[in-house]
Amino acid sequence: MPLRLDAADAGFEADFAALVDARREADEDVSTVVREILADVRKRGDAAVAERTAKFDGHDLEKTGWQIDRAARKAALDGLDSKLRDAIELAADRIRTYHAAQKPEDRDHTDAAGVRLGARWSAVDSAGLYVPGGRAAYPSSVLMNALPAKVAGVDRLAMVVPTPKGETNPLVLAAAEIAGVDEVWRIGGAQAVAALAYGTERIAGVDVIVGPGNAWVAEAKRQLYGRVGIDMVAGPSEIVVVADGDNDPEWIAADLLSQAEHDPTSQSILFTDDAAFADRVADAVKRQLGTLATSAVATQSWQDNGAIVLVRDLAAAIPLCDRLAPEHLELAVADPEALFARVRHAGSVFLGRHTPEAVGDYVGGPNHVLPTGRRARFASGLSVLDFMKRTSFLACDAASIRAIGPAAVALAEAEGLPAHGRSVALRLGS
């Protein structure tokens, strides 16, 4: 059964702290294995990748082909049912438009001392996109990861996707075609991340790697950070719903299960100020679990990690939500803006009774790649900025260096760096 907590109980603080601190990441110690894979791919390149593809995905890359060409991607798109194609294209248009508004502006101005200074933004040359091919094979994730890169202006976007037994997912290929992915490689796992980071005989290295994956993929990205940029190291999905008793319990139950069905380690939490409504939601969850094709996964997630928290009023729920810093936060109340104004830590917030988190997964526009595991305290969702970098610039003339140079000389001397000071002082004629 999911955890039931009441903020009025004497032991609530300790129980809630335990909920906040609970660790849901996979227990496997994968770091050593991943380190070995990365070293092998760096040393042996394509051979190491091919061996592990044969072992884990069950096909020979020399026979199935390393790349999935543009013709196959176009054929996958052309072969879609018209309704599904329209849905994917609608999602792509909305995601592209939202992220286009994120592009930063360059700055260039001259200050009161006559010094010209500013910053110029530019895209990275290349980016790699990891797409899962096991439990999760989601075209929506292709769009969410690829489109911000293309909007940013990335010249080359290489996608890696495992193809078990050599079989491809046409929806994933169609999404790659719509998003403008340049290369699609039939590889997965930590070895694919290593190939993108180091480069191999066939695969040119990239500057940034993004996209979801299992524990080995996440660990490979973590270990390779610094060699390449990464989006984030994400953990199990999570949703927090703040709801009053005027909601339809079936709606809220469905919202909770929308994340529970991702993985047994996912987490769904309801905050409400209505005990009777909490009971109705719990009953609705139980009924709906009996109808889901993903029932086994969702049931384990709900029983092991789910929670219902009763609070005295909904405003009191917000500081508790901030402590959780959830990936997704739904404010299913009559006046969501009042609560939203108090929220400090959440990956993405969904306002009002008619805004389920699931609409954001597909067609809302904002990115669904979000920080998990309380990382929303310090991290943000994927954006155009993950594929761009800022270069600052500075220009002094003879007058402006005379205005600010003496202070630089004084600081250099104080720090015991005479060459620093001399490089400025010579230009001051001193």
C-alpha positions as CSV (number, residue, x, y, z in Angstrom):
1,M,0.0,0.0,0.0
2,P,1.2,3.6,-0.6
3,L,2.4,5.6,2.3
4,R,-0.3,7.7,4.1
5,L,0.8,10.7,6.1
6,D,-1.1,13.4,8.0
7,A,0.6,16.7,8.7
8,A,-1.3,16.9,12.0
9,D,0.3,13.8,13.4
10,A,3.1,14.1,15.9
11,G,5.5,12.0,13.9
12,F,4.8,13.6,10.6
13,E,8.1,15.6,10.3
14,A,10.2,12.5,10.7
15,D,8.1,10.4,8.4
16,F,8.1,13.2,5.7
17,A,11.8,13.6,6.0
18,A,12.2,9.9,5.4
19,L,10.0,10.3,2.3
20,V,12.1,13.2,1.0
21,D,15.4,11.4,1.6
22,A,14.3,8.0,0.2
23,R,16.7,6.7,-2.5
24,R,15.0,5.2,-5.5
25,E,17.8,4.9,-7.9
26,A,18.9,1.5,-9.0
27,D,21.0,-0.4,-6.4
28,E,23.5,-1.8,-8.9
29,D,27.0,-0.6,-8.6
30,V,27.6,0.1,-12.3
31,S,30.4,2.5,-12.1
32,T,33.2,0.0,-12.4
33,V,31.6,-1.8,-15.3
34,V,31.0,1.4,-17.1
35,R,34.5,2.6,-16.5
36,E,35.8,-0.5,-18.2
37,I,33.4,-0.1,-21.2
38,L,34.5,3.5,-21.7
39,A,38.2,2.6,-21.6
40,D,37.6,-0.3,-24.1
41,V,35.8,1.9,-26.6
42,R,38.4,4.6,-26.3
43,K,41.1,2.1,-27.0
44,R,39.5,-0.2,-29.6
45,G,36.8,2.0,-31.1
46,D,34.4,0.3,-33.5
47,A,35.5,-3.2,-32.5
48,A,34.5,-2.7,-28.9
49,V,31.2,-1.2,-29.9
50,A,30.4,-4.0,-32.3
51,E,31.2,-6.7,-29.8
52,R,28.9,-5.3,-27.2
53,T,26.1,-4.7,-29.7
54,A,26.3,-8.4,-30.6
55,K,26.3,-9.4,-27.0
56,F,23.5,-7.1,-25.7
57,D,21.4,-6.4,-28.7
58,G,21.8,-9.7,-30.5
59,H,22.8,-8.5,-34.0
60,D,25.9,-8.1,-36.1
61,L,26.5,-4.5,-37.1
62,E,28.4,-5.6,-40.2
63,K,25.3,-7.4,-41.4
64,T,22.5,-5.1,-40.2
65,G,24.4,-1.9,-40.9
66,W,25.8,0.6,-38.5
67,Q,23.6,3.5,-39.7
68,I,19.9,3.8,-40.5
69,D,19.9,5.9,-43.6
70,R,17.8,8.9,-44.5
71,A,15.6,6.8,-46.9
72,A,14.6,4.4,-44.1
73,R,13.7,7.4,-41.9
74,K,11.7,9.0,-44.6
75,A,9.9,5.7,-45.3
76,A,9.0,5.4,-41.6
77,L,7.5,8.9,-41.6
78,D,5.6,8.3,-44.9
79,G,4.3,5.0,-43.5
80,L,2.6,6.5,-40.5
81,D,-1.1,6.6,-40.1
82,S,-2.2,10.2,-41.0
83,K,-3.7,10.8,-37.5
84,L,-0.4,9.8,-35.8
85,R,1.7,11.8,-38.3
86,D,-0.4,14.9,-37.6
87,A,0.0,14.4,-33.9
88,I,3.8,14.1,-34.1
89,E,4.0,17.1,-36.4
90,L,1.8,19.2,-34.1
91,A,4.0,18.3,-31.2
92,A,7.2,19.1,-33.2
93,D,5.8,22.5,-34.2
94,R,4.8,23.4,-30.6
95,I,8.2,22.3,-29.2
96,R,10.1,24.1,-31.9
97,T,8.2,27.3,-31.4
98,Y,8.6,27.2,-27.6
99,H,12.3,26.7,-27.7
100,A,12.9,29.3,-30.4
101,A,11.8,31.9,-27.8
102,Q,14.6,30.7,-25.5
103,K,17.5,31.8,-27.8
104,P,19.5,34.3,-25.9
105,E,20.6,37.7,-27.3
106,D,24.2,38.8,-27.7
107,R,25.3,41.8,-25.6
108,D,27.6,44.6,-26.7
109,H,27.9,48.0,-25.0
110,T,30.4,50.6,-23.9
111,D,30.4,51.5,-20.2
112,A,31.1,54.8,-18.5
113,A,34.9,54.2,-18.5
114,G,34.8,53.8,-22.2
115,V,35.4,50.0,-22.1
116,R,33.5,48.0,-24.7
117,L,32.3,44.7,-23.2
118,G,29.7,42.1,-23.8
119,A,29.0,38.5,-24.8
120,R,28.3,36.5,-27.9
121,W,26.3,33.2,-28.0
122,S,27.0,30.4,-30.4
123,A,25.9,26.8,-30.8
124,V,28.2,23.8,-30.2
125,D,29.4,22.2,-33.4
126,S,27.9,18.8,-32.8
127,A,25.6,17.0,-30.4
128,G,24.7,13.4,-29.6
129,L,21.2,12.2,-28.7
130,Y,20.7,8.9,-26.9
131,V,17.4,7.2,-27.5
132,P,16.4,4.2,-25.4
133,G,15.4,1.0,-27.2
134,G,14.4,-1.3,-24.4
135,R,11.6,-0.7,-21.9
136,A,11.3,2.9,-23.2
137,A,11.2,3.8,-26.9
138,Y,9.5,7.2,-27.1
139,P,9.3,9.4,-30.2
140,S,8.3,12.2,-27.9
141,S,11.8,12.1,-26.3
142,V,13.4,12.3,-29.8
143,L,11.5,15.5,-30.4
144,M,12.2,17.0,-27.0
145,N,16.0,16.4,-27.3
146,A,16.6,17.0,-30.9
147,L,14.5,20.1,-31.6
148,P,16.2,22.3,-29.1
149,A,19.6,21.4,-30.6
150,K,18.4,22.3,-34.1
151,V,16.8,25.5,-32.9
152,A,20.1,26.4,-31.2
153,G,21.9,26.0,-34.5
154,V,23.8,22.8,-34.0
155,D,25.4,21.8,-37.3
156,R,25.5,18.0,-36.7
157,L,23.1,16.0,-34.6
158,A,24.0,12.3,-34.2
159,M,21.4,9.9,-32.7
160,V,22.2,6.5,-31.2
161,V,19.5,4.0,-30.6
162,P,19.8,0.3,-29.8
163,T,17.9,-2.0,-32.2
164,P,17.3,-5.4,-30.4
165,K,17.7,-8.2,-32.9
166,G,18.3,-5.5,-35.5
167,E,14.6,-4.3,-35.4
168,T,13.9,-0.6,-35.6
169,N,11.0,1.4,-34.1
170,P,9.3,3.3,-37.0
171,L,7.9,6.0,-34.7
172,V,11.4,6.8,-33.4
173,L,12.7,7.0,-36.9
174,A,9.8,9.2,-38.0
175,A,10.4,11.5,-35.2
176,A,14.1,11.7,-36.0
177,E,13.2,12.6,-39.6
178,I,10.8,15.4,-38.5
179,A,13.3,16.8,-36.0
180,G,16.1,17.0,-38.6
181,V,18.5,14.5,-37.1
182,D,21.6,14.1,-39.3
183,E,22.8,10.6,-38.4
184,V,21.2,7.6,-36.8
185,W,23.4,4.8,-35.5
186,R,22.2,1.3,-34.4
187,I,24.0,1.2,-31.1
188,G,23.1,1.6,-27.5
189,G,24.3,1.3,-23.9
190,A,27.4,2.8,-22.3
191,Q,29.4,1.9,-25.4
192,A,27.2,4.2,-27.6
193,V,27.8,7.1,-25.2
194,A,31.5,6.4,-25.2
195,A,31.5,6.3,-29.1
196,L,29.8,9.7,-29.1
197,A,32.2,11.2,-26.6
198,Y,35.5,9.8,-27.9
199,G,34.7,9.1,-31.5
200,T,35.5,5.9,-33.3
201,E,36.7,5.0,-36.8
202,R,33.1,5.4,-38.1
203,I,31.5,7.8,-35.6
204,A,32.8,11.3,-35.2
205,G,32.8,12.6,-31.6
206,V,30.4,15.2,-30.4
207,D,30.5,18.1,-28.0
208,V,27.3,17.5,-26.0
209,I,25.4,14.3,-25.2
210,V,21.7,14.4,-24.2
211,G,18.9,11.9,-23.8
212,P,17.5,9.4,-21.3
213,G,18.8,5.9,-20.7
214,N,19.2,3.1,-18.1
215,A,21.6,3.2,-15.2
216,W,24.6,2.3,-17.4
217,V,23.8,5.1,-19.8
218,A,23.4,7.6,-17.0
219,E,26.6,6.5,-15.4
220,A,28.5,6.8,-18.7
221,K,27.3,10.3,-19.1
222,R,28.3,11.2,-15.6
223,Q,31.8,9.8,-16.0
224,L,32.2,11.5,-19.4
225,Y,31.1,14.9,-18.2
226,G,34.0,17.3,-18.8
227,R,35.1,15.4,-21.9
228,V,31.7,16.4,-23.3
229,G,28.8,18.4,-22.0
230,I,25.7,16.5,-20.8
231,D,22.1,17.5,-20.2
232,M,21.8,15.9,-16.7
233,V,22.0,12.6,-14.9
234,A,18.4,11.8,-14.4
235,G,16.8,9.3,-12.1
236,P,13.3,7.7,-11.8
237,S,10.4,9.8,-12.9
238,E,8.2,11.5,-10.3
239,I,5.0,13.5,-10.0
240,V,3.5,15.5,-7.2
241,V,-0.2,16.6,-7.4
242,V,-1.7,19.2,-5.1
243,A,-5.5,18.8,-5.4
244,D,-8.6,20.0,-3.5
245,G,-11.8,18.0,-3.0
246,D,-13.5,19.6,-6.0
247,N,-11.5,17.6,-8.5
248,D,-12.7,14.4,-10.1
249,P,-10.9,11.6,-8.3
250,E,-10.6,9.6,-11.5
251,W,-8.7,12.5,-13.2
252,I,-6.2,12.7,-10.3
253,A,-5.8,9.0,-10.1
254,A,-4.9,8.9,-13.8
255,D,-2.4,11.7,-13.3
256,L,-0.7,9.8,-10.5
257,L,-0.5,6.6,-12.6
258,S,0.8,8.5,-15.6
259,Q,4.2,8.5,-14.0
260,A,3.9,5.3,-12.0
261,E,3.7,3.3,-15.2
262,H,7.1,4.5,-16.4
263,D,9.1,2.3,-14.0
264,P,8.8,0.4,-10.7
265,T,11.0,3.0,-9.1
266,S,8.9,6.0,-10.3
267,Q,7.1,8.0,-7.6
268,S,3.6,9.6,-7.4
269,I,2.5,11.7,-4.5
270,L,-0.8,13.4,-3.7
271,F,-1.2,16.4,-1.4
272,T,-4.7,17.3,-0.4
273,D,-6.6,19.0,2.4
274,D,-9.6,16.7,2.1
275,A,-9.4,13.3,3.7
276,A,-12.5,11.9,2.0
277,F,-11.2,13.0,-1.4
278,A,-7.9,11.2,-0.6
279,D,-9.8,8.0,0.0
280,R,-11.7,8.4,-3.3
281,V,-8.5,9.0,-5.2
282,A,-6.9,5.9,-3.6
283,D,-10.0,3.8,-4.6
284,A,-9.8,5.2,-8.2
285,V,-6.1,4.3,-8.4
286,K,-6.9,0.8,-7.4
287,R,-9.7,0.5,-10.0
288,Q,-7.6,2.0,-12.8
289,L,-4.6,-0.3,-12.0
290,G,-6.9,-3.2,-13.0
291,T,-7.4,-1.8,-16.5
292,L,-3.8,-0.7,-17.4
293,A,-1.7,-2.7,-19.8
294,T,1.2,-1.4,-17.7
295,S,-0.5,-2.5,-14.4
296,A,2.4,-4.6,-13.1
297,V,4.9,-1.8,-13.3
298,A,2.5,0.9,-12.1
299,T,1.2,-1.2,-9.2
300,Q,4.8,-1.8,-7.9
301,S,5.6,1.9,-8.2
302,W,2.4,3.0,-6.4
303,Q,2.8,0.4,-3.6
304,D,6.5,0.9,-3.1
305,N,6.9,4.6,-3.7
306,G,3.5,6.2,-3.8
307,A,2.2,8.5,-1.0
308,I,-0.9,10.5,0.0
309,V,-0.2,13.4,2.3
310,L,-3.1,15.2,4.1
311,V,-2.4,18.8,5.0
312,R,-4.4,21.4,6.9
313,D,-4.7,23.6,3.9
314,L,-3.3,23.6,0.4
315,A,-0.9,26.5,1.0
316,A,0.8,24.4,3.6
317,A,1.6,21.8,0.9
318,I,3.8,24.1,-1.0
319,P,6.8,24.2,1.4
320,L,6.6,20.4,1.5
321,C,6.6,20.3,-2.3
322,D,9.6,22.5,-2.3
323,R,11.5,20.0,-0.1
324,L,10.7,17.3,-2.6
325,A,11.7,19.6,-5.6
326,P,9.7,17.3,-7.9
327,E,10.2,16.7,-11.6
328,H,6.5,17.4,-12.2
329,L,4.2,19.4,-10.0
330,E,0.4,19.7,-10.8
331,L,-1.6,22.4,-9.1
332,A,-5.1,21.0,-9.6
333,V,-7.0,23.8,-7.7
334,A,-9.4,26.6,-8.5
335,D,-6.7,29.3,-8.2
336,P,-3.4,27.7,-9.2
337,E,-1.7,31.1,-9.7
338,A,-1.8,31.8,-5.9
339,L,0.0,28.5,-5.1
340,F,2.3,28.8,-8.1
341,A,3.6,32.2,-6.8
342,R,4.9,30.3,-3.7
343,V,6.6,27.5,-5.6
344,R,10.4,27.7,-5.6
345,H,11.6,24.2,-6.6
346,A,10.0,22.1,-9.4
347,G,11.1,21.0,-12.8
348,S,7.9,21.9,-14.5
349,V,4.5,23.1,-13.1
350,F,1.1,22.3,-14.5
351,L,-1.5,24.9,-13.6
352,G,-5.2,24.1,-13.1
353,R,-7.5,21.1,-13.3
354,H,-7.4,20.9,-17.1
355,T,-3.6,20.7,-17.4
356,P,-2.5,17.1,-16.7
357,E,1.3,16.5,-16.7
358,A,0.9,14.1,-19.6
359,V,0.0,16.9,-22.0
360,G,3.4,18.4,-21.3
361,D,5.0,15.1,-22.2
362,Y,3.8,15.4,-25.7
363,V,2.3,18.6,-27.2
364,G,2.5,21.3,-24.6
365,G,5.8,22.9,-25.8
366,P,8.0,23.2,-22.8
367,N,10.6,20.4,-22.6
368,H,9.8,17.2,-20.8
369,V,13.5,16.4,-20.0
370,L,13.5,17.6,-16.4
371,P,15.6,17.2,-13.2
372,T,14.6,14.4,-10.9
373,G,15.6,13.2,-7.5
374,R,15.3,16.7,-5.9
375,R,17.7,18.1,-8.5
376,A,15.2,20.8,-9.3
377,R,16.7,22.6,-6.3
378,F,19.6,23.6,-8.5
379,A,18.9,22.4,-12.0
380,S,16.5,23.2,-14.9
381,G,14.9,21.3,-17.7
382,L,16.6,20.8,-21.1
383,S,16.7,23.9,-23.2
384,V,18.3,25.6,-26.1
385,L,21.0,26.8,-23.7
386,D,22.2,23.2,-23.3
387,F,23.5,23.4,-26.9
388,M,25.0,26.8,-26.7
389,K,27.8,28.6,-25.0
390,R,28.6,32.2,-24.2
391,T,31.9,33.9,-25.2
392,S,32.6,37.2,-23.4
393,F,34.6,39.9,-25.0
394,L,36.4,43.1,-23.9
395,A,37.9,46.0,-25.7
396,C,39.9,48.9,-24.2
397,D,41.4,51.9,-26.0
398,A,44.2,54.1,-24.7
399,A,41.8,56.2,-22.7
400,S,39.8,53.4,-21.1
401,I,42.8,51.4,-20.0
402,R,44.1,54.5,-18.3
403,A,40.8,54.7,-16.4
404,I,40.7,51.1,-15.1
405,G,44.3,49.8,-15.6
406,P,45.9,51.2,-12.4
407,A,43.4,49.1,-10.3
408,A,44.4,46.0,-12.2
409,V,48.1,46.7,-11.5
410,A,47.4,47.2,-7.8
411,L,45.5,43.9,-7.6
412,A,48.1,42.0,-9.6
413,E,50.9,43.2,-7.2
414,A,48.8,42.3,-4.2
415,E,48.4,38.8,-5.6
416,G,52.1,38.4,-6.2
417,L,51.8,38.2,-10.0
418,P,54.2,40.7,-11.4
419,A,53.9,39.7,-15.0
420,H,50.2,40.3,-14.8
421,G,50.8,43.8,-13.5
422,R,53.6,44.6,-16.0
423,S,51.4,43.6,-19.0
424,V,49.0,46.4,-17.9
425,A,51.5,48.9,-16.6
426,L,53.5,48.9,-19.9
427,R,50.4,50.1,-21.6
428,L,49.9,52.9,-19.1
429,G,53.5,54.1,-19.7
430,S,54.6,53.3,-16.2
